[in-house]
């Protein structure tokens, strides 16, 4: 009985010793695991700090770039006046072809003066010239003036970019309107010159 008790006591003591050794081993391993965990945490912290530093640096660079760039001043839309002038040239050219109230008044006024100044015993040729020829020429003269103005306005629109900002390009529709005004004005000027010189629609021979 004594021997068993001793053995049992010895066996118990051995088990406790093994348990203590395992506890010691686990205790010895804990600092290594903690060190690895701390290293991982340190690496993660460094990565976060590096990312934040890069982001802050980029933000600082963009902010500095924004501060260096001067504010863009609001500019008026280029070509608005030129486009309006081109349309005006076209309208003036059309007026030179179709006639205007100014030409009508000038024609009626000249015709009235011709009736007052013509003698009662004047021949038929003189009467036709005073009544109709001079009044038609007055209307043709007014139409020619409108046509000439249309051409001048159209040419001014076409040459305007040469005297302005070289960076601004004239819109195609503005050039088209200006060329249309010049073309219609030229046609009106030619017709007015032909009528004024009695080459076109002259008085009948008497």
C-alpha positions in Angstrom: 0.0 0.0 0.0 2.8 2.4 0.7 4.4 1.7 -2.5 1.3 2.5 -4.5 0.7 5.6 -2.7 4.2 6.7 -3.5 3.8 5.7 -7.1 0.5 7.5 -7.3 2.0 10.5 -5.7 5.0 10.3 -8.0 2.7 9.9 -11.0 0.6 12.8 -9.9 3.7 14.9 -9.4 4.9 14.0 -12.9 1.6 15.0 -14.5 1.7 18.3 -12.7 5.3 18.8 -13.8 4.3 18.2 -17.4 1.4 20.6 -17.1 3.7 23.2 -15.6 6.2 22.6 -18.4 3.5 23.1 -21.0 2.4 26.3 -19.3 5.9 27.5 -19.2 6.3 26.6 -22.9 3.1 28.5 -23.8 4.2 31.4 -21.7 7.6 31.3 -23.5 5.8 31.3 -26.9 3.5 34.2 -26.0 6.1 37.0 -26.3 7.1 35.8 -29.8 3.5 35.9 -31.0 3.0 39.2 -29.4 6.1 40.5 -31.1 4.9 39.3 -34.5 1.5 40.9 -33.8 3.2 44.1 -32.9 5.3 44.0 -36.0 2.2 43.5 -38.1 0.4 46.3 -36.4 3.5 48.5 -36.9 3.6 47.7 -40.6 -0.1 48.4 -41.0 0.4 51.7 -39.2 3.3 52.7 -41.4 1.2 51.8 -44.5 -1.7 53.9 -43.3 0.6 56.8 -42.5 2.3 56.5 -45.9 -1.0 56.5 -47.7 -2.2 59.5 -45.7 1.0 61.3 -46.4 0.7 60.6 -50.2 -2.9 61.7 -50.2 -2.1 64.9 -48.2 0.8 65.6 -50.6 -1.4 65.2 -53.6 -4.0 67.4 -52.0 -1.3 70.0 -51.2 0.0 69.9 -54.8 -3.4 70.3 -56.3 -4.2 73.2 -53.8 -0.9 74.8 -54.7 -1.6 74.4 -58.4 -5.1 75.9 -57.9 -3.5 78.9 -56.1 -0.9 79.4 -58.8 -3.5 79.4 -61.7 -5.1 82.9 -62.1 -8.8 83.0 -62.2 -10.3 82.9 -65.7 -12.1 86.1 -66.5 -15.5 85.8 -68.1 -15.3 86.8 -71.7 -18.0 87.7 -74.1 -18.9 85.3 -76.8 -16.7 86.0 -79.8 -18.3 86.6 -83.2 -21.7 87.9 -82.0 -21.2 91.3 -83.6 -19.6 89.8 -86.7 -22.5 87.5 -87.2 -25.0 90.3 -86.8 -23.1 92.4 -89.3 -23.0 89.5 -91.8 -26.8 89.2 -91.5 -27.2 93.0 -92.0 -25.1 92.8 -95.1 -27.5 90.1 -96.6 -30.6 92.2 -95.7 -29.1 95.3 -97.3 -28.3 93.4 -100.4 -31.8 92.0 -100.6 -33.2 95.6 -100.2 -31.1 96.8 -103.1 -32.7 94.1 -105.3 -36.3 94.4 -104.1 -36.4 98.2 -103.5 -37.1 100.3 -100.4 -39.5 103.0 -99.2 -36.6 105.4 -99.5 -36.3 104.6 -103.2 -40.0 104.9 -103.7 -40.1 108.3 -102.1 -37.2 109.5 -104.1 -38.8 108.3 -107.3 -42.1 110.0 -106.5 -40.4 113.2 -105.5 -38.3 113.4 -108.7 -41.4 112.6 -110.8 -43.3 115.5 -109.2 -40.5 117.9 -109.9 -40.4 116.7 -113.5 -44.1 117.5 -114.0 -43.7 120.9 -112.5 -40.6 121.8 -114.5 -41.7 120.4 -117.9 -43.3 122.9 -120.2 -46.7 122.2 -121.7 -45.3 122.4 -125.3 -42.3 120.1 -124.6 -41.9 117.1 -127.0 -42.7 113.6 -126.0 -39.1 112.5 -125.4 -38.5 115.3 -123.0 -41.7 114.6 -121.1 -40.9 110.9 -120.8 -37.5 111.7 -119.5 -38.8 114.2 -116.9 -41.7 112.2 -115.8 -40.3 108.6 -115.8 -36.6 108.5 -116.7 -35.3 110.7 -114.0 -37.5 109.2 -111.3 -36.4 105.7 -112.2 -32.8 106.7 -112.1 -33.4 108.2 -108.6 -34.8 104.8 -107.5 -31.8 103.0 -109.1 -29.4 105.4 -107.3 -30.9 104.6 -103.9 -30.8 100.8 -104.6 -27.1 101.2 -105.7 -26.3 102.9 -102.4 -27.9 100.1 -100.4 -26.0 97.5 -102.5 -22.7 99.4 -102.0 -23.3 99.5 -98.2 -24.0 95.8 -98.2 -20.8 95.0 -99.9 -18.8 97.2 -97.6 -20.3 95.6 -94.5 -19.7 92.1 -95.8 -16.1 92.9 -96.7 -15.5 94.4 -93.2 -16.8 91.2 -91.6 -14.5 89.0 -93.7 -11.4 91.1 -92.9 -12.2 91.7 -89.2 -10.2 88.6 -87.9 -7.0 90.0 -89.4 -7.2 93.0 -87.0 -8.5 91.2 -83.9 -7.3 88.4 -81.6 -5.4 85.8 -83.7 -6.4 83.0 -81.3 -10.1 83.6 -82.1 -11.3 81.7 -85.2 -14.2 83.1 -87.1 -17.2 80.7 -87.2 -18.0 79.3 -90.7 -21.6 80.5 -90.6 -20.4 84.1 -90.1 -18.2 83.8 -93.2 -21.1 82.3 -95.2 -23.4 85.2 -94.2 -20.7 87.8 -95.1 -20.0 86.2 -98.5 -23.8 86.1 -99.1 -24.1 89.8 -98.3 -21.1 90.7 -100.6 -22.6 88.6 -103.4 -26.1 89.9 -103.2 -24.8 93.5 -102.8 -22.6 93.0 -105.9 -25.6 91.8 -108.0 -27.7 94.7 -106.7 -24.9 97.2 -107.5 -24.5 95.9 -111.1 -28.3 96.0 -111.7 -28.6 99.5 -110.3 -25.7 100.7 -112.5 -27.3 99.2 -115.6 -30.6 100.8 -114.8 -29.1 104.2 -114.0 -27.3 104.2 -117.3 -30.4 103.2 -119.2 -28.8 100.0 -120.5 -31.4 97.9 -118.6 -35.1 98.8 -118.9 -34.4 102.1 -120.6 -37.0 104.5 -122.0 -38.6 103.8 -125.3 -37.3 105.6 -128.4 -39.6 108.3 -129.6 
